[in-house]
Amino acid sequence: MLRQTDRYFKFDWVTIILFLLLVTFGWLNIVSASHTGETISYFDLSQPYGKQLLFIALTLLLIVFILSIDAKFYERFSSIIYIVSMLSLIGLFLFGKNVNGATSWYGIGGMTIQPSEFAKAATALAVAKYLSDLNTDIKKLKDQIRVFIIIFIPAFLILLQNDAGSTIVYAAFFFVLYREGLPKIYLILGLILVLISVCALKFGPIITSALTFIAIVINYILKKKKPIILKPIITALVCIIVAFGVKFFYQNVLQPHQQDRISLWLRLEKDPEKIAQMRRDILYNLYESEKAISSGGFLGKGFLEGTRTTGKFVPEQHTDYIFSTVGEEWGFLGSIFVVIVFVLLLIRILRLAELQKSQFSRVYGYSVASILFIHFMINIGMVMGLIPTVGIPLPFFSYGGSGLWGFTILLFIFIKLDSNRINEW
């Protein structure tokens, strides 16, 4: 009887403790970023920190629910979960609520729910289910196309909602596919296309195309075993099309504020007055975020003592820019602490993923780590001005019920799957 009871408590507590550290420290920074300078009532639901505390309480109930379900349920019903999640994304086009230009929320009473946050876990389950099928061979083109479609559908639906930040997250699944045997050529091509895209914007499509053509010719000449001449010709044409296509997309498809973000990131704009105007206008959040972080110094100004945070210099600081609060009030040490906890969490998940006995659990574990890594890398890089600004939250840290619950579901399904491995005897 004791042995039967013990098995319900054999979860990976290292992962759970790291999760609790992030959620708790995140809430403290939400308090700092959203308080008005008056006496703080932590249970005031009219304030973001009060709402977030309620979200955290509901999260604990959600965790109990996730861990109480049999682990095999998630594999058995992964396809149904995926389909329901996709229908929830489609439903936004009929019943969605537009917030800040993106139709990504359902309005339920005084609350909003963002289904794209839950679609990540659903997609991870679907990818894990498909790759673990005995008939799937990721080295075969037909199976590659099918798994790409599974990933593409939610990414495309979210892009149509004008939520480019959440769309980028689905690139995380390429790490998973690569771990499971996806040919290296996809990774190489992806890196080459990114490089060509950046060069096309920085130096222009003509110079980029010329340099690419020269590189292909040199590679062809140096190879001892000459490939069919048609292959390098096709490669060169594709690269040239990409170079001109990226430039066209940048100039004719992207919104002006998106162009400005990329322009500043790549240092495309040379006019000092235009740069100053861009910083005051569309990049005001980023500029103030950078100043808040730099003002924190080594030790920070202290909890609730950040002048730029208290003065609300960074709009909506408790959401995507929450890391700037860490930088100002907790300084370099606090920022390093957050980074270390995230890195430890990622390493722990990857280690547990490699220990799984089933391919389904391993693939899902790698999906969890990859999604969290993309969010972590992009959010902190964005807040520090290292990459272009996109709307993407810091997992377990940024304000928002949908984000917190979505990441919690993503993580604790894996903790449940891992406990099933631990409890096998």
N, C-alpha and C positions, 0 to 999 in steps of 0.2 A: 504493500500500500504506500509506504514511504517512497519507494522507488518510482511508483507511478506519479506521485505528487511532485517529486523533485524534477521530473522531466519538463514540467511547465515553467520552471525557473531557470533552465539552462539556456539562456539567451546570451549573446555576446555583450557583456556589460561594459566592456571597453568602448565599443561603438556607441552604446546608449549613453554613457557618461560624456563622451565627446559631443554627442548630439545635445545633451542637456546644458553643457557649457556654452555652446553656441547660442542656443535659444535664450538662456538666462542673460548672457552678456549682451546679446542683441536687444533684448527688451530694455535693459538699462540704458542703452544708447538711444532707443526710441523715446524713452522718457526724456532724455536730454534734448533730443532734436525737436520734440513736440510740446514741451512744457512752456507755459506763457510767462514764467517768472513769478507767478503767484504760488501760494501754498499748494503742494501737490496732493491730490486725492487719487491714489493709485487705482481706485475702482470707479473713477468718473468715466462713464461710457461715452461722454461727449468729446473726450480727448483720445487721440490715437493710442496712447499708452494704456488707457483703460480698456479700449476695444481689443488691443493686442493681448492683454492679460486674459480677457475672455476667450480669445482665440486659442491661447496656450492651454487654458483649462479644458476646452473642447478637444484640443489635440491629445491630451492625456487620455481622454475617453476613446478617441479614435485609435490610439495605440493599443489599448486594451482590446478593442474590437478586432484589429488586424491580427494581433498575436493569438487571439482565441480561435481563429479560423484554422482549419486543418491546412497544412502547407500544400497538400496536393490540389486543393481547391484552386489556387492561383494558376497552376499549370493546366488543369482540366478545363477551366473556364476562361482562359486567357483570350481566346478568339472572341468570345461573347463580350468580354470587358472592352476589348479593342473596338468592336463594332458599335457598342453603346457610346463609347467616348467619341468616335467619329460622328455619330448622329448628333451628339451634343454640340460639336463644332459646327455642323451644318445648320443646326437650329438657330445659331446666332444670326444668320442672314435673314431670318424671319422674325425672331423675337429678341435679338440682341440689343444691348444698350450701348450707345456711343459715349466713350469717355476719352477725352484728350485726342480725338481723331481716330480712335481704334474701336471697332465694334467687337469687343472681346469679352463682354460681360453680360450676364443675365441679372436683371434687377428683381430681387425677391424682397418685398417689403422695403425696409431701410437698408438692406444689405445688397452687395453685388457678389456674384460668383463668377470666376474666370475659368472656364472649362479647359483652356489650353494648359493650365498648370497640372491638371489631372491626366491630360493626354500623354504626358511624358512617361508616366508609369505604365499606362495602357499600351503604349507603343513598345516600351521595353519588354513587357510580358509577351506581346505578339512576336517580336523579333526573337526572343528566347525560345518561344514555342516552335517557330518555324525552323530555326537553325538546329534545334535538338531533335527534329523529326528524322527518323531513320532514312527516309527517302531524299533528304536534302544534302546536297554536296555543294558547298559554297564555291568550289573551284569551277563548277559548271555555269555557263552563261545564263541558262534559263533560271537557275536558282538565284543567281545574283540579281537578275532583273526583278524577280518576285520579291526578294527582301528589300530591294531599292524602292519598290512600289509601296510596301508596307510603311517605310519611313517617309516617302514622298507625300503620301496622302495627307497626314496631319500637318506636315510642314507647309504644303500648298494651301490648305484651308486656313491656316493661321496667317499666312502671308496675305491672303485675300482680305483678311480682317484689318490690314494695315498695321500688323504687329511684327515688324521685321526682326526685332530683338529675339522674340520667342522662336522665330523660324530658324535663326542661326544655330540654336541649341541642338537641332536635329543632326547637325554635322558631327556631333559627338558619337553617333552610332558607327562612324567609319573606324574609330578606334576599336570598337567591339568586333566589327567584321574582320578587321585586320588580325586581331588576336585569334579569330576562329578560322583563319586560313585564306582570307581574301587575297588574291594575287597582289604583289607589291606594286604592279604597274599602276593600279588605281591611286595608290598613295603618291607615287612619283608624279603621275599626271596631275593630281590635285595640287601638289606643291608647285609644279611648273605653271599651271593656269593662274594660281594666286600671284606668282612672281611676274608673269606676263601682264596681269591686270594692274598691278601696282606700277610697273614700269610704263605701261601705256598711259596711265594718268600722270605720272611724274615727268616722263620724257617725251610723251606723244606716241601715237600708234605707228608713225612712219619709222622713227628711230628704233622703236621696240621691234617692229617687224624685220627691219634690216639686221639688227643684232641677232635675232632669233634665227634668221635664214643663214647667217654666217656660222652660227654655232652648230646648226644641223649639218651644213656642208663639211665643216671641220670634223665633226663626229663621224660622218660617213667616210671621209678620207682616211681617218686614223684606224677604223675598224679593219681587222685582218680579214674577217669573213664579211664580205659586202652584202648587206641586205638588199632585197628587191628595190630597185630605184623608185618604185611607186610609193613605198612606205615613207621615205623621207619627204617626198613631194607632198603627200597627203598631210603629213605632220606639219610641214611648213605652212600649208594653206589653212589648216585648223588654227594654228597659232596666230596667223595674220588676221583671220576672221575674229578671233577672240580679242585681239588688241584693238581693232576698230570697233568691235561690238561693245566693249567695255566703255570706250570713250563716248560712243553714241548713247549708251545707257546712262552714263553719268550726266551728260549734257541735256538729254531730252526726256528721261524717265524720272530720275530722282527729283525730289522736292528741293527748293532752294536751301532750306535749313540742313537737309542731308548733304547737299553739295558743300555747304560751308564747313560742316564737321569734317568731311574727308579732306577738303582743301587745307584746313589748318593742320590736320594730322600729317599730311604729306608735304606740308610747307609749300603748297602750290601758289598761294597768294603772296605777292611781294610788296604790295602797297601797305605801308605802316598804318595809314589812316583807315584803310578798309579792314585790316586785321583788328585794329582797336575797336572799330564799329561792330565787327563780328563778335568780339569778346563781350561787348556790352549788350548785344542783342541775343542771338540764338545760342551762343556759348556762355551765357552769363552763369549758368549753373556750374559748368566745368571750371570756369575761371575762379569763382568764389570757393568751389570745393578745393582746388589746388591751394588757395591762400589759407583756407581753414586747416588743411593738413600740415602745411609748412609752418603755421603759427604754433603748432603744438609742441615743437621741439622734441627733445629726447624723452622727457617724463610726462609731458602733457600739462594742461592747465587744471586738471582735476574734474571730477564728476560734477556736472551742472555749472561749471565755471568757464566753459568755452564762450568767449565773447561773441565770436562770429556765429556760433550755434545759437546762443541765446538771442542774438540780434536778428535771427532769421535771414542771414545773408544768403544762405543756400536754400532756395525754394524747395518744398517737399523733401527736405533733407532726411526725413525718417523712412523714405522709401528706397529708391535706387541709389541715393547718395549717402546712405547711412555710414559708410566707411569713413567719410570725411569727419563725422562726429568722433569716431574712434581716434583718428589722427590728431584732432585738436585737443580733446579732453584727456586722452590716455597716451598721447605722444607716440614716439617710435617704439617704445617697449610694448605698449598696448596693441599697436598695429602688428608687430612681430608676433605677439601672443595669438592674435586672431589667425594670422597666416599659418603659424605652427599647428594650431588646433585643426584647421582645415586640411593641412597636409597629412597630419597624423590620421585623420578620419579617412582620407582617400587611400592612404597606404594600408590602413586596416581593412577597408572594404576589398581592395585588390588582393590582399593576402588571403582573406576568407574566401574570395571568389576562386582562387587557385586551389583551395582545399576541398571545394565541393566535389561530391561524387557523381552528380548528374550534370550533363551539359546544360540543361535548362537553367539550373541554379547558377552555374558559372557564367553563362552569357548574361543572365539578368544582373548578376553582381557587377560585371564589367560595365553594363549599361548604366547602373546607378553611379558608379565611380566616374564614368565619362561625362554624364550629364552634370553632376555636381562640379566636376573640374572645369567644364566650359563656363558654367555660371560664375564660379569663383574667379577664374582667370579674366573673363571679360568684364565683370563688374568692377573688380579692383583696378584693372588696367584702365577702364573707362574713367573712374573717379580720379585717378592720378594723371589722366591725360596721355596715357601711353598708347591707347587705341581710340578709334572714333567712338563718339557717344552713341550708345543704343540703350533702349529701355529694357534692362534686364536686372532682376533682383539678386541680392546676395543671399544664398540659401540659409534658412533658419534664422536669419538676421534682420532682413528688411521687413518693414511693416506690411501686413496684409494677411487675411485669413486664407485665401485661396492658395497663395504661395506657400505658406507654412504647412497647410494641410497636404498640398500636392507633394512637397518634398518629404513630408513625414510618411505619407503612403509609399512613396518611392523607396525610402530607406527601410522602413519597418517590414515591408513585404520581404525584403532580402534578409533581414534579421530573423524573420520567421522561417524562411527557407533554410537559412544556416542552422537554426536550432533543430530542424528536422535531420540535418546531417549529424549534429552532435548527439542527438537522442537515439540514433540507430544503434542497436546492439543485438 
